[in-house]
Amino acid sequence: MDAKSIGKHIKQRRRQLDISQYTLAALSGISVNTVVAIERGEGNPRLDNILSVLETLGLQFAVTLKSDNPSAYEEM
């Protein structure tokens, strides 16, 4: 999932909860400019900021690691 898709999901959830970007920023402990950038999929926001927004909205973020080289896992 790319940054724009993540931002789209965050924006949809914020609207479902009927809260403003300012309110989300305050509840998440980040600036409104950061919320706007995350929702637009712009910039390079810190992971802790994204996780804070997701937690505030009741969302979770899952990561799946995969490799084109199955033997790479054998080395771990």
C-alpha positions in Angstrom: 0.0 0.0 0.0 1.4 3.4 -1.0 1.3 6.7 0.9 -1.7 8.0 -1.1 -3.7 4.9 -0.3 -2.9 5.2 3.4 -3.9 8.8 3.3 -7.1 8.1 1.6 -8.1 5.5 4.2 -7.2 7.9 7.0 -9.3 10.7 5.4 -12.3 8.4 4.9 -12.1 7.2 8.6 -11.8 10.8 9.8 -14.9 11.8 7.9 -16.8 8.8 9.1 -16.1 9.9 12.6 -17.1 13.5 11.6 -13.9 15.1 13.1 -11.9 17.9 11.5 -8.3 17.8 10.6 -7.6 20.2 13.5 -9.3 17.9 16.0 -7.5 14.9 14.6 -4.2 16.7 14.9 -4.9 17.8 18.5 -6.0 14.3 19.5 -3.0 12.7 17.8 -0.5 15.2 19.2 0.8 16.4 15.8 0.4 19.5 13.7 -2.5 20.0 11.4 0.0 20.4 8.5 1.2 16.9 9.2 -2.4 15.6 9.1 -3.0 17.3 5.8 0.3 15.9 4.4 -0.5 12.4 5.5 -4.0 12.5 4.1 -2.6 13.7 0.7 0.1 11.1 0.8 2.8 13.8 0.6 6.1 14.3 2.3 7.8 11.8 4.4 5.9 11.7 7.7 7.5 9.9 10.7 6.2 6.5 11.4 5.2 7.4 15.0 3.0 10.2 13.6 1.2 7.9 11.3 0.8 5.3 14.0 -0.6 8.0 16.4 -3.2 9.1 13.8 -4.2 5.5 13.1 -4.6 4.8 16.8 -6.6 7.9 17.3 -8.9 6.8 14.5 -9.2 3.2 15.7 -7.3 1.9 12.7 -4.4 -0.7 12.6 -1.5 -0.9 10.2 -0.2 -4.3 9.2 3.1 -5.0 7.4 3.8 -8.2 5.4 7.4 -8.9 4.5 8.1 -10.9 1.4 11.0 -11.7 -0.9 11.4 -12.8 -4.4 14.2 -15.0 -3.1 12.7 -17.7 -0.8 16.2 -18.8 0.4 16.5 -15.4 2.0 14.3 -16.5 4.8 16.4 -19.6 5.4 19.3 -17.4 6.4 17.4 -15.7 9.2 
